Amino acid sequence: MARKKTVLIVDDSAALLDSLSGAFEEAGYGVVTAGDGEEVFRKLAQANPDALVLDVYMPKLNGADVCRLVKANPHWRRTFLVLMSGRISEKEMDTYRRIGADEVLRKPFDPEAAVASVTKGIGPPGEKAP
């Protein structure tokens, strides 16, 4: 049996983590969460997720720096990465894509938009992970 595709959601807002976690779980994905940019790397190593949904503005290590580090690591470079922020310009969106973000979402957004973005990037949760 193929393993369930997993999404690592990272945000310092417990309410957003709950909202996104519920939407991804309802869609059938495995979910792992982290509350800051440093915790991401412990969770990446433990869970080896297929996708990473990551807030830009977080304590300890911001999402753009996490994105750069993830995409520079040969083991994680293929992880589908979504950056999200409430304060983001078109220029910043372009910059985030250049540093490796596969998708950039402007908050607030419907959690289903994040699920749709990840599904587009990695396929439905029941399909074998690439």
Secondary structure, DSSP 8 states (H G I E B T S, - for coil): -----EEEEE-S-HHHHHHHHHHHHHHT-EEEEESSTTHHHHHHHHH--SEEEEESS-SSS-HHHHHHHHHHSTTTTTSEEEEEESS--HHHHHHHHHTT-SEEEESS--HHHHHHHHHHHH--TTS---
